[in-house]
Amino acid sequence: MATRMGSIRAERPHGSASPNRRYPDGRICSAPGCDARISIYNRNDRCWAHLGLKVPRLRGRKIGS
């Protein structure tokens, strides 16, 4: 991006962007009794409801401990 007399000029992205990774179609959540279909873009074997909770770190401190 270059500035020229107060204006901004944009460029198209170039290079080879890799495609999104895909996983097999038709997968079902592996939790017992759950028949939710998993997206081909979801790398996990469980749906969002059965995946488990991840607690993020904020400013170097753990939350919920």
Residue frames relative to the residue before (quaternion, step in Angstrom):
aa qw qx qy qz dx dy dz
M 1.0000 0.0000 0.0000 0.0000 0.00 0.00 0.00
A 0.0555 -0.8045 0.5914 0.0023 3.56 -0.87 0.90
T 0.3088 -0.7299 0.5733 0.2079 3.54 -1.08 0.67
R 0.0045 -0.7898 0.6119 -0.0425 3.52 -1.00 0.82
M 0.8316 -0.1576 0.0530 0.5299 3.56 -0.47 1.19
G 0.7701 -0.4031 0.2005 0.4520 3.57 0.81 1.02
S 0.6650 0.4675 -0.3300 0.4800 3.61 1.19 0.01
I 0.3513 -0.7195 0.5606 0.2112 3.56 -1.26 0.38
R 0.1568 -0.7745 0.6078 0.0789 3.53 -0.92 0.93
A 0.2135 -0.7912 0.5643 0.1000 3.57 -0.79 1.01
E 0.2270 -0.7514 0.6031 0.1419 3.53 -1.26 0.49
R 0.5184 -0.6170 0.4841 0.3408 3.53 -1.16 0.55
P 0.5229 -0.6162 0.4672 0.3586 3.58 -1.05 0.63
H 0.0578 -0.7959 0.6020 0.0290 3.56 -0.97 0.78
G 0.5167 0.5732 -0.4921 0.4027 3.52 -1.21 0.44
S 0.5329 -0.6268 0.4523 0.3443 3.55 -1.22 0.09
A 0.1887 -0.7663 0.6077 0.0895 3.54 -0.51 1.20
S 0.3696 -0.7362 0.5162 0.2344 3.56 -0.74 0.98
P 0.4998 -0.6587 0.4659 0.3151 3.59 -1.00 0.73
N 0.6235 -0.5327 0.4112 0.3981 3.56 -1.23 0.41
R 0.4756 -0.6613 0.4949 0.3026 3.56 -1.01 0.81
R 0.1761 -0.7881 0.5851 0.0745 3.54 -0.98 0.89
Y 0.2347 -0.7438 0.6142 0.1204 3.52 -1.20 0.70
P 0.7124 -0.4799 0.2764 0.4311 3.61 -1.15 0.43
D 0.4671 -0.6754 0.5096 0.2566 3.53 -1.11 0.81
G 0.7876 0.3587 -0.2434 0.4379 3.58 -1.20 0.54
R 0.3965 0.7176 -0.4906 0.2953 3.61 1.17 0.34
I 0.2284 -0.7535 0.6068 0.1090 3.55 -1.17 0.75
C 0.6132 -0.5581 0.4149 0.3747 3.58 -1.13 0.69
S 0.4029 -0.7507 0.4804 0.2083 3.57 -0.90 0.96
A 0.4732 0.6587 -0.4553 0.3673 3.62 1.24 0.02
P 0.5545 -0.6271 0.4265 0.3426 3.59 -0.95 0.82
G 0.8365 0.1999 -0.1720 0.4804 3.57 -0.89 0.99
C 0.6211 0.5240 -0.3538 0.4631 3.60 1.22 -0.02
D 0.1077 -0.8113 0.5732 0.0403 3.56 -0.84 0.99
A 0.2914 0.7701 -0.5105 0.2480 3.59 1.17 0.62
R 0.3927 -0.6999 0.5445 0.2438 3.58 -1.02 0.84
I 0.3232 -0.7386 0.5653 0.1743 3.54 -1.02 0.86
S 0.5202 -0.6482 0.4668 0.3021 3.58 -1.00 0.87
I 0.5512 -0.6078 0.4549 0.3462 3.57 -1.16 0.56
Y 0.6729 0.4775 -0.2906 0.4845 3.60 1.24 -0.30
N 0.5802 0.5694 -0.3690 0.4505 3.61 1.29 -0.10
R 0.3054 -0.7893 0.5059 0.1666 3.60 -0.59 1.13
N 0.5993 0.5871 -0.3537 0.4136 3.59 1.22 -0.33
D 0.4396 -0.6943 0.4997 0.2737 3.57 -1.22 0.39
R 0.6909 0.4041 -0.2721 0.5342 3.58 1.32 0.14
C 0.5319 -0.6043 0.4790 0.3500 3.57 -1.22 0.47
W 0.7145 -0.4660 0.3030 0.4249 3.59 -1.26 0.28
A 0.6485 0.5417 -0.3236 0.4258 3.60 1.04 -0.71
H 0.7713 0.3395 -0.1730 0.5098 3.60 1.11 -0.61
L 0.4512 0.7272 -0.4269 0.2923 3.58 1.25 0.03
G 0.4878 -0.6394 0.4598 0.3765 3.58 0.98 -0.70
L 0.4954 -0.6766 0.4762 0.2648 3.52 -1.24 0.52
K 0.1556 -0.7468 0.6393 0.0970 3.56 -0.99 0.89
V 0.2258 -0.7730 0.5808 0.1188 3.55 -0.81 1.02
P 0.3084 -0.7770 0.5163 0.1863 3.61 -0.55 1.11
R 0.4023 -0.6671 0.5611 0.2799 3.55 -1.27 0.38
L 0.1112 -0.7792 0.6149 0.0490 3.53 -0.96 0.90
R 0.8524 -0.0680 -0.0061 0.5184 3.55 -0.71 1.14
G 0.7358 -0.4660 0.2317 0.4333 3.55 0.95 0.91
R 0.6713 0.4689 -0.3025 0.4879 3.60 1.25 0.01
K 0.4307 -0.6851 0.5230 0.2677 3.55 -1.05 0.73
I 0.3047 -0.7289 0.5850 0.1832 3.54 -1.09 0.76
G 0.8283 0.2674 -0.1771 0.4594 3.57 -1.07 0.66
S 0.6039 0.5321 -0.3887 0.4484 3.61 1.13 0.38
